[in-house]
Amino acid sequence: MADCCEIKLKHRTEDEIKSLVNRLSRIEGQVRGLKKMVEEDAYCTDILVQSQAVGAAINSFNKDLLACHIRNCVVEDVRNGKNEVIDDLVATIQKLMK
């Protein structure tokens, strides 16, 4: 179990950072669009469709980040004998599936 004060960091490549930030920027734009739709009294189902698109974009972001985490962080920790990372991975997947 990690110390409560331990901060975990993952050093990403410039390409990883760029890709993740670009995705988040697009999601941010979608959320701003949703806000504008609400402010402009758009029809409920139109807002719901756009909201679902934001949810799908976040899910896609999460899937890509999780895949990167497994391929890099988890594999590296297992190779270094830190098998507790498997429990952490399982807990993370359970949280994502709520």
mmCIF file as gemmi writes it, N, C-alpha and C atoms, coordinates in Angstrom:
data_model
loop_
_atom_site.group_PDB
_atom_site.id
_atom_site.type_symbol
_atom_site.label_atom_id
_atom_site.label_alt_id
_atom_site.label_comp_id
_atom_site.label_asym_id
_atom_site.label_entity_id
_atom_site.label_seq_id
_atom_site.pdbx_PDB_ins_code
_atom_site.Cartn_x
_atom_site.Cartn_y
_atom_site.Cartn_z
_atom_site.occupancy
_atom_site.B_iso_or_equiv
_atom_site.pdbx_formal_charge
_atom_site.auth_seq_id
_atom_site.auth_asym_id
_atom_site.pdbx_PDB_model_num
ATOM 1 N N . MET Axp A 1 ? 0.859 -1.178 0 1 0 ? 1 A 1
ATOM 2 C CA . MET Axp A 1 ? 0 0 0 1 0 ? 1 A 1
ATOM 3 C C . MET Axp A 1 ? 0.898 1.231 0 1 0 ? 1 A 1
ATOM 4 N N . ALA Axp A 2 ? 0.544 2.216 -0.839 1 0 ? 2 A 1
ATOM 5 C CA . ALA Axp A 2 ? 1.344 3.428 -0.946 1 0 ? 2 A 1
ATOM 6 C C . ALA Axp A 2 ? 1.132 4.317 0.273 1 0 ? 2 A 1
ATOM 7 N N . ASP Axp A 3 ? 2.198 5.004 0.652 1 0 ? 3 A 1
ATOM 8 C CA . ASP Axp A 3 ? 2.118 5.984 1.74 1 0 ? 3 A 1
ATOM 9 C C . ASP Axp A 3 ? 1.127 7.073 1.33 1 0 ? 3 A 1
ATOM 10 N N . CYS Axp A 4 ? 0.349 7.579 2.285 1 0 ? 4 A 1
ATOM 11 C CA . CYS Axp A 4 ? -0.665 8.579 1.969 1 0 ? 4 A 1
ATOM 12 C C . CYS Axp A 4 ? -0.065 9.859 1.421 1 0 ? 4 A 1
ATOM 13 N N . CYS Axp A 5 ? 1.184 10.1 1.657 1 0 ? 5 A 1
ATOM 14 C CA . CYS Axp A 5 ? 1.827 11.327 1.197 1 0 ? 5 A 1
ATOM 15 C C . CYS Axp A 5 ? 2.659 11.102 -0.066 1 0 ? 5 A 1
ATOM 16 N N . GLU Axp A 6 ? 2.732 9.875 -0.536 1 0 ? 6 A 1
ATOM 17 C CA . GLU Axp A 6 ? 3.503 9.552 -1.727 1 0 ? 6 A 1
ATOM 18 C C . GLU Axp A 6 ? 2.802 10.104 -2.962 1 0 ? 6 A 1
ATOM 19 N N . ILE Axp A 7 ? 3.568 10.789 -3.802 1 0 ? 7 A 1
ATOM 20 C CA . ILE Axp A 7 ? 3.023 11.317 -5.048 1 0 ? 7 A 1
ATOM 21 C C . ILE Axp A 7 ? 3.594 10.488 -6.183 1 0 ? 7 A 1
ATOM 22 N N . LYS Axp A 8 ? 2.707 9.904 -6.977 1 0 ? 8 A 1
ATOM 23 C CA . LYS Axp A 8 ? 3.139 9.12 -8.12 1 0 ? 8 A 1
ATOM 24 C C . LYS Axp A 8 ? 3.193 10.033 -9.332 1 0 ? 8 A 1
ATOM 25 N N . LEU Axp A 9 ? 4.265 9.915 -10.093 1 0 ? 9 A 1
ATOM 26 C CA . LEU Axp A 9 ? 4.419 10.685 -11.314 1 0 ? 9 A 1
ATOM 27 C C . LEU Axp A 9 ? 4.742 9.744 -12.454 1 0 ? 9 A 1
ATOM 28 N N . LYS Axp A 10 ? 4.333 10.14 -13.652 1 0 ? 10 A 1
ATOM 29 C CA . LYS Axp A 10 ? 4.66 9.385 -14.857 1 0 ? 10 A 1
ATOM 30 C C . LYS Axp A 10 ? 5.281 10.377 -15.818 1 0 ? 10 A 1
ATOM 31 N N . HIS Axp A 11 ? 6.493 10.137 -16.212 1 0 ? 11 A 1
ATOM 32 C CA . HIS Axp A 11 ? 7.167 11.021 -17.15 1 0 ? 11 A 1
ATOM 33 C C . HIS Axp A 11 ? 6.793 10.603 -18.563 1 0 ? 11 A 1
ATOM 34 N N . ARG Axp A 12 ? 6.017 11.481 -19.215 1 0 ? 12 A 1
ATOM 35 C CA . ARG Axp A 12 ? 5.516 11.192 -20.554 1 0 ? 12 A 1
ATOM 36 C C . ARG Axp A 12 ? 6.427 11.808 -21.609 1 0 ? 12 A 1
ATOM 37 N N . THR Axp A 13 ? 6.389 11.218 -22.79 1 0 ? 13 A 1
ATOM 38 C CA . THR Axp A 13 ? 7.131 11.804 -23.904 1 0 ? 13 A 1
ATOM 39 C C . THR Axp A 13 ? 6.39 13.053 -24.374 1 0 ? 13 A 1
ATOM 40 N N . GLU Axp A 14 ? 7.085 13.885 -25.122 1 0 ? 14 A 1
ATOM 41 C CA . GLU Axp A 14 ? 6.46 15.089 -25.683 1 0 ? 14 A 1
ATOM 42 C C . GLU Axp A 14 ? 5.264 14.719 -26.558 1 0 ? 14 A 1
ATOM 43 N N . ASP Axp A 15 ? 5.384 13.636 -27.331 1 0 ? 15 A 1
ATOM 44 C CA . ASP Axp A 15 ? 4.28 13.196 -28.187 1 0 ? 15 A 1
ATOM 45 C C . ASP Axp A 15 ? 3.068 12.763 -27.367 1 0 ? 15 A 1
ATOM 46 N N . GLU Axp A 16 ? 3.311 12.041 -26.264 1 0 ? 16 A 1
ATOM 47 C CA . GLU Axp A 16 ? 2.21 11.625 -25.39 1 0 ? 16 A 1
ATOM 48 C C . GLU Axp A 16 ? 1.497 12.845 -24.809 1 0 ? 16 A 1
ATOM 49 N N . ILE Axp A 17 ? 2.276 13.777 -24.318 1 0 ? 17 A 1
ATOM 50 C CA . ILE Axp A 17 ? 1.692 14.991 -23.727 1 0 ? 17 A 1
ATOM 51 C C . ILE Axp A 17 ? 0.885 15.745 -24.769 1 0 ? 17 A 1
ATOM 52 N N . LYS Axp A 18 ? 1.453 15.931 -25.935 1 0 ? 18 A 1
ATOM 53 C CA . LYS Axp A 18 ? 0.778 16.667 -27.005 1 0 ? 18 A 1
ATOM 54 C C . LYS Axp A 18 ? -0.546 16.001 -27.376 1 0 ? 18 A 1
ATOM 55 N N . SER Axp A 19 ? -0.528 14.688 -27.537 1 0 ? 19 A 1
ATOM 56 C CA . SER Axp A 19 ? -1.733 13.952 -27.905 1 0 ? 19 A 1
ATOM 57 C C . SER Axp A 19 ? -2.811 14.062 -26.825 1 0 ? 19 A 1
ATOM 58 N N . LEU Axp A 20 ? -2.433 13.859 -25.576 1 0 ? 20 A 1
ATOM 59 C CA . LEU Axp A 20 ? -3.397 13.929 -24.476 1 0 ? 20 A 1
ATOM 60 C C . LEU Axp A 20 ? -3.958 15.337 -24.307 1 0 ? 20 A 1
ATOM 61 N N . VAL Axp A 21 ? -3.093 16.335 -24.378 1 0 ? 21 A 1
ATOM 62 C CA . VAL Axp A 21 ? -3.548 17.722 -24.221 1 0 ? 21 A 1
ATOM 63 C C . VAL Axp A 21 ? -4.46 18.124 -25.385 1 0 ? 21 A 1
ATOM 64 N N . ASN Axp A 22 ? -4.122 17.694 -26.593 1 0 ? 22 A 1
ATOM 65 C CA . ASN Axp A 22 ? -4.99 18 -27.741 1 0 ? 22 A 1
ATOM 66 C C . ASN Axp A 22 ? -6.38 17.41 -27.559 1 0 ? 22 A 1
ATOM 67 N N . ARG Axp A 23 ? -6.441 16.171 -27.1 1 0 ? 23 A 1
ATOM 68 C CA . ARG Axp A 23 ? -7.737 15.529 -26.841 1 0 ? 23 A 1
ATOM 69 C C . ARG Axp A 23 ? -8.526 16.298 -25.793 1 0 ? 23 A 1
ATOM 70 N N . LEU Axp A 24 ? -7.849 16.657 -24.709 1 0 ? 24 A 1
ATOM 71 C CA . LEU Axp A 24 ? -8.518 17.391 -23.639 1 0 ? 24 A 1
ATOM 72 C C . LEU Axp A 24 ? -8.981 18.765 -24.113 1 0 ? 24 A 1
ATOM 73 N N . SER Axp A 25 ? -8.22 19.393 -24.97 1 0 ? 25 A 1
ATOM 74 C CA . SER Axp A 25 ? -8.626 20.696 -25.508 1 0 ? 25 A 1
ATOM 75 C C . SER Axp A 25 ? -9.888 20.558 -26.358 1 0 ? 25 A 1
ATOM 76 N N . ARG Axp A 26 ? -9.978 19.493 -27.145 1 0 ? 26 A 1
ATOM 77 C CA . ARG Axp A 26 ? -11.194 19.261 -27.936 1 0 ? 26 A 1
ATOM 78 C C . ARG Axp A 26 ? -12.388 19.01 -27.022 1 0 ? 26 A 1
ATOM 79 N N . ILE Axp A 27 ? -12.17 18.219 -25.972 1 0 ? 27 A 1
ATOM 80 C CA . ILE Axp A 27 ? -13.25 17.95 -25.009 1 0 ? 27 A 1
ATOM 81 C C . ILE Axp A 27 ? -13.676 19.253 -24.332 1 0 ? 27 A 1
ATOM 82 N N . GLU Axp A 28 ? -12.703 20.065 -23.967 1 0 ? 28 A 1
ATOM 83 C CA . GLU Axp A 28 ? -12.996 21.35 -23.337 1 0 ? 28 A 1
ATOM 84 C C . GLU Axp A 28 ? -13.862 22.209 -24.263 1 0 ? 28 A 1
ATOM 85 N N . GLY Axp A 29 ? -13.54 22.204 -25.541 1 0 ? 29 A 1
ATOM 86 C CA . GLY Axp A 29 ? -14.339 22.942 -26.516 1 0 ? 29 A 1
ATOM 87 C C . GLY Axp A 29 ? -15.755 22.403 -26.612 1 0 ? 29 A 1
ATOM 88 N N . GLN Axp A 30 ? -15.885 21.077 -26.573 1 0 ? 30 A 1
ATOM 89 C CA . GLN Axp A 30 ? -17.216 20.467 -26.604 1 0 ? 30 A 1
ATOM 90 C C . GLN Axp A 30 ? -18.03 20.888 -25.38 1 0 ? 30 A 1
ATOM 91 N N . VAL Axp A 31 ? -17.4 20.925 -24.218 1 0 ? 31 A 1
ATOM 92 C CA . VAL Axp A 31 ? -18.102 21.315 -22.985 1 0 ? 31 A 1
ATOM 93 C C . VAL Axp A 31 ? -18.523 22.783 -23.071 1 0 ? 31 A 1
ATOM 94 N N . ARG Axp A 32 ? -17.648 23.629 -23.59 1 0 ? 32 A 1
ATOM 95 C CA . ARG Axp A 32 ? -18.028 25.038 -23.769 1 0 ? 32 A 1
ATOM 96 C C . ARG Axp A 32 ? -19.222 25.152 -24.716 1 0 ? 32 A 1
ATOM 97 N N . GLY Axp A 33 ? -19.234 24.321 -25.752 1 0 ? 33 A 1
ATOM 98 C CA . GLY Axp A 33 ? -20.369 24.308 -26.679 1 0 ? 33 A 1
ATOM 99 C C . GLY Axp A 33 ? -21.655 23.89 -25.981 1 0 ? 33 A 1
ATOM 100 N N . LEU Axp A 34 ? -21.555 22.909 -25.101 1 0 ? 34 A 1
ATOM 101 C CA . LEU Axp A 34 ? -22.729 22.483 -24.32 1 0 ? 34 A 1
ATOM 102 C C . LEU Axp A 34 ? -23.238 23.631 -23.455 1 0 ? 34 A 1
ATOM 103 N N . LYS Axp A 35 ? -22.328 24.32 -22.808 1 0 ? 35 A 1
ATOM 104 C CA . LYS Axp A 35 ? -22.707 25.441 -21.953 1 0 ? 35 A 1
ATOM 105 C C . LYS Axp A 35 ? -23.438 26.503 -22.771 1 0 ? 35 A 1
ATOM 106 N N . LYS Axp A 36 ? -22.911 26.782 -23.942 1 0 ? 36 A 1
ATOM 107 C CA . LYS Axp A 36 ? -23.534 27.772 -24.824 1 0 ? 36 A 1
ATOM 108 C C . LYS Axp A 36 ? -24.93 27.321 -25.241 1 0 ? 36 A 1
ATOM 109 N N . MET Axp A 37 ? -25.084 26.044 -25.532 1 0 ? 37 A 1
ATOM 110 C CA . MET Axp A 37 ? -26.4 25.515 -25.903 1 0 ? 37 A 1
ATOM 111 C C . MET Axp A 37 ? -27.41 25.737 -24.781 1 0 ? 37 A 1
ATOM 112 N N . VAL Axp A 38 ? -26.993 25.489 -23.549 1 0 ? 38 A 1
ATOM 113 C CA . VAL Axp A 38 ? -27.876 25.696 -22.394 1 0 ? 38 A 1
ATOM 114 C C . VAL Axp A 38 ? -28.223 27.175 -22.26 1 0 ? 38 A 1
ATOM 115 N N . GLU Axp A 39 ? -27.196 28.018 -22.37 1 0 ? 39 A 1
ATOM 116 C CA . GLU Axp A 39 ? -27.41 29.459 -22.232 1 0 ? 39 A 1
ATOM 117 C C . GLU Axp A 39 ? -28.335 30.009 -23.318 1 0 ? 39 A 1
ATOM 118 N N . GLU Axp A 40 ? -28.31 29.371 -24.489 1 0 ? 40 A 1
ATOM 119 C CA . GLU Axp A 40 ? -29.122 29.84 -25.611 1 0 ? 40 A 1
ATOM 120 C C . GLU Axp A 40 ? -30.45 29.086 -25.727 1 0 ? 40 A 1
ATOM 121 N N . ASP Axp A 41 ? -30.806 28.351 -24.669 1 0 ? 41 A 1
ATOM 122 C CA . ASP Axp A 41 ? -32.081 27.627 -24.621 1 0 ? 41 A 1
ATOM 123 C C . ASP Axp A 41 ? -32.272 26.633 -25.765 1 0 ? 41 A 1
ATOM 124 N N . ALA Axp A 42 ? -31.203 25.923 -26.105 1 0 ? 42 A 1
ATOM 125 C CA . ALA Axp A 42 ? -31.305 24.898 -27.147 1 0 ? 42 A 1
ATOM 126 C C . ALA Axp A 42 ? -32.257 23.795 -26.692 1 0 ? 42 A 1
ATOM 127 N N . TYR Axp A 43 ? -32.783 23.083 -27.64 1 0 ? 43 A 1
ATOM 128 C CA . TYR Axp A 43 ? -33.723 22 -27.374 1 0 ? 43 A 1
ATOM 129 C C . TYR Axp A 43 ? -33.03 20.893 -26.58 1 0 ? 43 A 1
ATOM 130 N N . CYS Axp A 44 ? -33.755 20.357 -25.601 1 0 ? 44 A 1
ATOM 131 C CA . CYS Axp A 44 ? -33.18 19.373 -24.665 1 0 ? 44 A 1
ATOM 132 C C . CYS Axp A 44 ? -32.501 18.201 -25.358 1 0 ? 44 A 1
ATOM 133 N N . THR Axp A 45 ? -33.158 17.62 -26.354 1 0 ? 45 A 1
ATOM 134 C CA . THR Axp A 45 ? -32.557 16.435 -26.99 1 0 ? 45 A 1
ATOM 135 C C . THR Axp A 45 ? -31.285 16.793 -27.741 1 0 ? 45 A 1
ATOM 136 N N . ASP Axp A 46 ? -31.198 18.003 -28.285 1 0 ? 46 A 1
ATOM 137 C CA . ASP Axp A 46 ? -29.964 18.43 -28.949 1 0 ? 46 A 1
ATOM 138 C C . ASP Axp A 46 ? -28.822 18.523 -27.939 1 0 ? 46 A 1
ATOM 139 N N . ILE Axp A 47 ? -29.131 19.061 -26.761 1 0 ? 47 A 1
ATOM 140 C CA . ILE Axp A 47 ? -28.117 19.146 -25.704 1 0 ? 47 A 1
ATOM 141 C C . ILE Axp A 47 ? -27.714 17.747 -25.249 1 0 ? 47 A 1
ATOM 142 N N . LEU Axp A 48 ? -28.688 16.868 -25.09 1 0 ? 48 A 1
ATOM 143 C CA . LEU Axp A 48 ? -28.386 15.498 -24.658 1 0 ? 48 A 1
ATOM 144 C C . LEU Axp A 48 ? -27.487 14.77 -25.65 1 0 ? 48 A 1
ATOM 145 N N . VAL Axp A 49 ? -27.729 14.963 -26.939 1 0 ? 49 A 1
ATOM 146 C CA . VAL Axp A 49 ? -26.904 14.316 -27.961 1 0 ? 49 A 1
ATOM 147 C C . VAL Axp A 49 ? -25.463 14.83 -27.867 1 0 ? 49 A 1
ATOM 148 N N . GLN Axp A 50 ? -25.312 16.139 -27.696 1 0 ? 50 A 1
ATOM 149 C CA . GLN Axp A 50 ? -23.97 16.702 -27.567 1 0 ? 50 A 1
ATOM 150 C C . GLN Axp A 50 ? -23.299 16.263 -26.263 1 0 ? 50 A 1
ATOM 151 N N . SER Axp A 51 ? -24.092 16.153 -25.209 1 0 ? 51 A 1
ATOM 152 C CA . SER Axp A 51 ? -23.559 15.679 -23.929 1 0 ? 51 A 1
ATOM 153 C C . SER Axp A 51 ? -23.047 14.248 -24.064 1 0 ? 51 A 1
ATOM 154 N N . GLN Axp A 52 ? -23.784 13.433 -24.778 1 0 ? 52 A 1
ATOM 155 C CA . GLN Axp A 52 ? -23.352 12.054 -25.011 1 0 ? 52 A 1
ATOM 156 C C . GLN Axp A 52 ? -22.043 12.025 -25.8 1 0 ? 52 A 1
ATOM 157 N N . ALA Axp A 53 ? -21.898 12.946 -26.746 1 0 ? 53 A 1
ATOM 158 C CA . ALA Axp A 53 ? -20.658 13.027 -27.521 1 0 ? 53 A 1
ATOM 159 C C . ALA Axp A 53 ? -19.478 13.384 -26.617 1 0 ? 53 A 1
ATOM 160 N N . VAL Axp A 54 ? -19.704 14.284 -25.655 1 0 ? 54 A 1
ATOM 161 C CA . VAL Axp A 54 ? -18.652 14.635 -24.699 1 0 ? 54 A 1
ATOM 162 C C . VAL Axp A 54 ? -18.288 13.408 -23.863 1 0 ? 54 A 1
ATOM 163 N N . GLY Axp A 55 ? -19.308 12.69 -23.401 1 0 ? 55 A 1
ATOM 164 C CA . GLY Axp A 55 ? -19.057 11.474 -22.625 1 0 ? 55 A 1
ATOM 165 C C . GLY Axp A 55 ? -18.255 10.457 -23.418 1 0 ? 55 A 1
ATOM 166 N N . ALA Axp A 56 ? -18.595 10.302 -24.69 1 0 ? 56 A 1
ATOM 167 C CA . ALA Axp A 56 ? -17.86 9.359 -25.542 1 0 ? 56 A 1
ATOM 168 C C . ALA Axp A 56 ? -16.419 9.81 -25.734 1 0 ? 56 A 1
ATOM 169 N N . ALA Axp A 57 ? -16.208 11.118 -25.87 1 0 ? 57 A 1
ATOM 170 C CA . ALA Axp A 57 ? -14.851 11.639 -26.033 1 0 ? 57 A 1
ATOM 171 C C . ALA Axp A 57 ? -14.023 11.401 -24.773 1 0 ? 57 A 1
ATOM 172 N N . ILE Axp A 58 ? -14.639 11.583 -23.616 1 0 ? 58 A 1
ATOM 173 C CA . ILE Axp A 58 ? -13.932 11.325 -22.355 1 0 ? 58 A 1
ATOM 174 C C . ILE Axp A 58 ? -13.624 9.832 -22.221 1 0 ? 58 A 1
ATOM 175 N N . ASN Axp A 59 ? -14.584 8.988 -22.568 1 0 ? 59 A 1
ATOM 176 C CA . ASN Axp A 59 ? -14.337 7.545 -22.52 1 0 ? 59 A 1
ATOM 177 C C . ASN Axp A 59 ? -13.196 7.147 -23.448 1 0 ? 59 A 1
ATOM 178 N N . SER Axp A 60 ? -13.144 7.742 -24.621 1 0 ? 60 A 1
ATOM 179 C CA . SER Axp A 60 ? -12.068 7.448 -25.562 1 0 ? 60 A 1
ATOM 180 C C . SER Axp A 60 ? -10.722 7.899 -25 1 0 ? 60 A 1
ATOM 181 N N . PHE Axp A 61 ? -10.7 9.074 -24.395 1 0 ? 61 A 1
ATOM 182 C CA . PHE Axp A 61 ? -9.487 9.571 -23.73 1 0 ? 61 A 1
ATOM 183 C C . PHE Axp A 61 ? -9.043 8.589 -22.648 1 0 ? 61 A 1
ATOM 184 N N . ASN Axp A 62 ? -10.002 8.157 -21.819 1 0 ? 62 A 1
ATOM 185 C CA . ASN Axp A 62 ? -9.691 7.225 -20.732 1 0 ? 62 A 1
ATOM 186 C C . ASN Axp A 62 ? -9.146 5.903 -21.269 1 0 ? 62 A 1
ATOM 187 N N . LYS Axp A 63 ? -9.728 5.384 -22.34 1 0 ? 63 A 1
ATOM 188 C CA . LYS Axp A 63 ? -9.252 4.121 -22.914 1 0 ? 63 A 1
ATOM 189 C C . LYS Axp A 63 ? -7.822 4.253 -23.414 1 0 ? 63 A 1
ATOM 190 N N . ASP Axp A 64 ? -7.527 5.351 -24.096 1 0 ? 64 A 1
ATOM 191 C CA . ASP Axp A 64 ? -6.161 5.552 -24.602 1 0 ? 64 A 1
ATOM 192 C C . ASP Axp A 64 ? -5.163 5.71 -23.461 1 0 ? 64 A 1
ATOM 193 N N . LEU Axp A 65 ? -5.541 6.486 -22.44 1 0 ? 65 A 1
ATOM 194 C CA . LEU Axp A 65 ? -4.647 6.676 -21.302 1 0 ? 65 A 1
ATOM 195 C C . LEU Axp A 65 ? -4.436 5.376 -20.532 1 0 ? 65 A 1
ATOM 196 N N . LEU Axp A 66 ? -5.504 4.598 -20.375 1 0 ? 66 A 1
ATOM 197 C CA . LEU Axp A 66 ? -5.388 3.31 -19.691 1 0 ? 66 A 1
ATOM 198 C C . LEU Axp A 66 ? -4.485 2.357 -20.471 1 0 ? 66 A 1
ATOM 199 N N . ALA Axp A 67 ? -4.642 2.331 -21.786 1 0 ? 67 A 1
ATOM 200 C CA . ALA Axp A 67 ? -3.79 1.465 -22.611 1 0 ? 67 A 1
ATOM 201 C C . ALA Axp A 67 ? -2.319 1.869 -22.475 1 0 ? 67 A 1
ATOM 202 N N . CYS Axp A 68 ? -2.065 3.168 -22.481 1 0 ? 68 A 1
ATOM 203 C CA . CYS Axp A 68 ? -0.691 3.668 -22.301 1 0 ? 68 A 1
ATOM 204 C C . CYS Axp A 68 ? -0.167 3.268 -20.924 1 0 ? 68 A 1
ATOM 205 N N . HIS Axp A 69 ? -1.018 3.399 -19.91 1 0 ? 69 A 1
ATOM 206 C CA . HIS Axp A 69 ? -0.631 3.034 -18.544 1 0 ? 69 A 1
ATOM 207 C C . HIS Axp A 69 ? -0.248 1.552 -18.461 1 0 ? 69 A 1
ATOM 208 N N . ILE Axp A 70 ? -1.055 0.706 -19.066 1 0 ? 70 A 1
ATOM 209 C CA . ILE Axp A 70 ? -0.775 -0.735 -19.025 1 0 ? 70 A 1
ATOM 210 C C . ILE Axp A 70 ? 0.517 -1.044 -19.771 1 0 ? 70 A 1
ATOM 211 N N . ARG Axp A 71 ? 0.655 -0.501 -20.985 1 0 ? 71 A 1
ATOM 212 C CA . ARG Axp A 71 ? 1.826 -0.799 -21.816 1 0 ? 71 A 1
ATOM 213 C C . ARG Axp A 71 ? 3.135 -0.301 -21.198 1 0 ? 71 A 1
ATOM 214 N N . ASN Axp A 72 ? 3.06 0.777 -20.459 1 0 ? 72 A 1
ATOM 215 C CA . ASN Axp A 72 ? 4.288 1.381 -19.927 1 0 ? 72 A 1
ATOM 216 C C . ASN Axp A 72 ? 4.437 1.16 -18.425 1 0 ? 72 A 1
ATOM 217 N N . CYS Axp A 73 ? 3.604 1.822 -17.647 1 0 ? 73 A 1
ATOM 218 C CA . CYS Axp A 73 ? 3.759 1.813 -16.185 1 0 ? 73 A 1
ATOM 219 C C . CYS Axp A 73 ? 3.601 0.406 -15.6 1 0 ? 73 A 1
ATOM 220 N N . VAL Axp A 74 ? 2.521 -0.266 -15.977 1 0 ? 74 A 1
ATOM 221 C CA . VAL Axp A 74 ? 2.242 -1.578 -15.394 1 0 ? 74 A 1
ATOM 222 C C . VAL Axp A 74 ? 3.306 -2.589 -15.801 1 0 ? 74 A 1
ATOM 223 N N . VAL Axp A 75 ? 3.625 -2.628 -17.08 1 0 ? 75 A 1
ATOM 224 C CA . VAL Axp A 75 ? 4.621 -3.585 -17.564 1 0 ? 75 A 1
ATOM 225 C C . VAL Axp A 75 ? 5.964 -3.338 -16.885 1 0 ? 75 A 1
ATOM 226 N N . GLU Axp A 76 ? 6.353 -2.071 -16.781 1 0 ? 76 A 1
ATOM 227 C CA . GLU Axp A 76 ? 7.637 -1.744 -16.144 1 0 ? 76 A 1
ATOM 228 C C . GLU Axp A 76 ? 7.647 -2.173 -14.674 1 0 ? 76 A 1
ATOM 229 N N . ASP Axp A 77 ? 6.56 -1.876 -13.961 1 0 ? 77 A 1
ATOM 230 C CA . ASP Axp A 77 ? 6.504 -2.258 -12.54 1 0 ? 77 A 1
ATOM 231 C C . ASP Axp A 77 ? 6.531 -3.768 -12.359 1 0 ? 77 A 1
ATOM 232 N N . VAL Axp A 78 ? 5.808 -4.501 -13.181 1 0 ? 78 A 1
ATOM 233 C CA . VAL Axp A 78 ? 5.798 -5.965 -13.075 1 0 ? 78 A 1
ATOM 234 C C . VAL Axp A 78 ? 7.199 -6.506 -13.355 1 0 ? 78 A 1
ATOM 235 N N . ARG Axp A 79 ? 7.839 -5.979 -14.378 1 0 ? 79 A 1
ATOM 236 C CA . ARG Axp A 79 ? 9.209 -6.409 -14.695 1 0 ? 79 A 1
ATOM 237 C C . ARG Axp A 79 ? 10.171 -6.134 -13.539 1 0 ? 79 A 1
ATOM 238 N N . ASN Axp A 80 ? 9.89 -5.078 -12.768 1 0 ? 80 A 1
ATOM 239 C CA . ASN Axp A 80 ? 10.733 -4.723 -11.628 1 0 ? 80 A 1
ATOM 240 C C . ASN Axp A 80 ? 10.281 -5.388 -10.33 1 0 ? 80 A 1
ATOM 241 N N . GLY Axp A 81 ? 9.356 -6.354 -10.449 1 0 ? 81 A 1
ATOM 242 C CA . GLY Axp A 81 ? 8.916 -7.11 -9.28 1 0 ? 81 A 1
ATOM 243 C C . GLY Axp A 81 ? 7.877 -6.414 -8.418 1 0 ? 81 A 1
ATOM 244 N N . LYS Axp A 82 ? 7.332 -5.306 -8.885 1 0 ? 82 A 1
ATOM 245 C CA . LYS Axp A 82 ? 6.314 -4.563 -8.124 1 0 ? 82 A 1
ATOM 246 C C . LYS Axp A 82 ? 4.918 -5.043 -8.548 1 0 ? 82 A 1
ATOM 247 N N . ASN Axp A 83 ? 4.596 -6.267 -8.164 1 0 ? 83 A 1
ATOM 248 C CA . ASN Axp A 83 ? 3.35 -6.887 -8.597 1 0 ? 83 A 1
ATOM 249 C C . ASN Axp A 83 ? 2.096 -6.264 -7.982 1 0 ? 83 A 1
ATOM 250 N N . GLU Axp A 84 ? 2.267 -5.425 -6.95 1 0 ? 84 A 1
ATOM 251 C CA . GLU Axp A 84 ? 1.108 -4.743 -6.363 1 0 ? 84 A 1
ATOM 252 C C . GLU Axp A 84 ? 0.45 -3.796 -7.375 1 0 ? 84 A 1
ATOM 253 N N . VAL Axp A 85 ? 1.178 -3.472 -8.451 1 0 ? 85 A 1
ATOM 254 C CA . VAL Axp A 85 ? 0.603 -2.623 -9.489 1 0 ? 85 A 1
ATOM 255 C C . VAL Axp A 85 ? -0.619 -3.29 -10.126 1 0 ? 85 A 1
ATOM 256 N N . ILE Axp A 86 ? -0.677 -4.623 -10.085 1 0 ? 86 A 1
ATOM 257 C CA . ILE Axp A 86 ? -1.835 -5.344 -10.638 1 0 ? 86 A 1
ATOM 258 C C . ILE Axp A 86 ? -3.086 -5.015 -9.83 1 0 ? 86 A 1
ATOM 259 N N . ASP Axp A 87 ? -2.969 -5.003 -8.514 1 0 ? 87 A 1
ATOM 260 C CA . ASP Axp A 87 ? -4.115 -4.642 -7.675 1 0 ? 87 A 1
ATOM 261 C C . ASP Axp A 87 ? -4.563 -3.209 -7.946 1 0 ? 87 A 1
ATOM 262 N N . ASP Axp A 88 ? -3.586 -2.323 -8.12 1 0 ? 88 A 1
ATOM 263 C CA . ASP Axp A 88 ? -3.891 -0.925 -8.433 1 0 ? 88 A 1
ATOM 264 C C . ASP Axp A 88 ? -4.617 -0.823 -9.778 1 0 ? 88 A 1
ATOM 265 N N . LEU Axp A 89 ? -4.167 -1.594 -10.755 1 0 ? 89 A 1
ATOM 266 C CA . LEU Axp A 89 ? -4.799 -1.605 -12.073 1 0 ? 89 A 1
ATOM 267 C C . LEU Axp A 89 ? -6.236 -2.104 -11.982 1 0 ? 89 A 1
ATOM 268 N N . VAL Axp A 90 ? -6.435 -3.18 -11.258 1 0 ? 90 A 1
ATOM 269 C CA . VAL Axp A 90 ? -7.789 -3.728 -11.079 1 0 ? 90 A 1
ATOM 270 C C . VAL Axp A 90 ? -8.699 -2.693 -10.416 1 0 ? 90 A 1
ATOM 271 N N . ALA Axp A 91 ? -8.208 -2.029 -9.382 1 0 ? 91 A 1
ATOM 272 C CA . ALA Axp A 91 ? -8.998 -1.001 -8.692 1 0 ? 91 A 1
ATOM 273 C C . ALA Axp A 91 ? -9.334 0.15 -9.636 1 0 ? 91 A 1
ATOM 274 N N . THR Axp A 92 ? -8.374 0.524 -10.46 1 0 ? 92 A 1
ATOM 275 C CA . THR Axp A 92 ? -8.609 1.605 -11.416 1 0 ? 92 A 1
ATOM 276 C C . THR Axp A 92 ? -9.678 1.208 -12.431 1 0 ? 92 A 1
ATOM 277 N N . ILE Axp A 93 ? -9.589 0.011 -12.964 1 0 ? 93 A 1
ATOM 278 C CA . ILE Axp A 93 ? -10.586 -0.455 -13.944 1 0 ? 93 A 1
ATOM 279 C C . ILE Axp A 93 ? -11.963 -0.514 -13.288 1 0 ? 93 A 1
ATOM 280 N N . GLN Axp A 94 ? -12.029 -0.973 -12.047 1 0 ? 94 A 1
ATOM 281 C CA . GLN Axp A 94 ? -13.319 -1.017 -11.351 1 0 ? 94 A 1
ATOM 282 C C . GLN Axp A 94 ? -13.905 0.377 -11.2 1 0 ? 94 A 1
ATOM 283 N N . LYS Axp A 95 ? -13.088 1.368 -10.9 1 0 ? 95 A 1
ATOM 284 C CA . LYS Axp A 95 ? -13.575 2.74 -10.774 1 0 ? 95 A 1
ATOM 285 C C . LYS Axp A 95 ? -14.085 3.261 -12.118 1 0 ? 95 A 1
ATOM 286 N N . LEU Axp A 96 ? -13.372 2.931 -13.177 1 0 ? 96 A 1
ATOM 287 C CA . LEU Axp A 96 ? -13.777 3.389 -14.508 1 0 ? 96 A 1
ATOM 288 C C . LEU Axp A 96 ? -15.079 2.752 -14.979 1 0 ? 96 A 1
ATOM 289 N N . MET Axp A 97 ? -15.383 1.57 -14.457 1 0 ? 97 A 1
ATOM 290 C CA . MET Axp A 97 ? -16.567 0.841 -14.923 1 0 ? 97 A 1
ATOM 291 C C . MET Axp A 97 ? -17.82 1.153 -14.117 1 0 ? 97 A 1
ATOM 292 N N . LYS Axp A 98 ? -17.744 2.071 -13.164 1 0 ? 98 A 1
ATOM 293 C CA . LYS Axp A 98 ? -18.922 2.429 -12.371 1 0 ? 98 A 1
ATOM 294 C C . LYS Axp A 98 ? -19.939 3.159 -13.209 1 0 ? 98 A 1
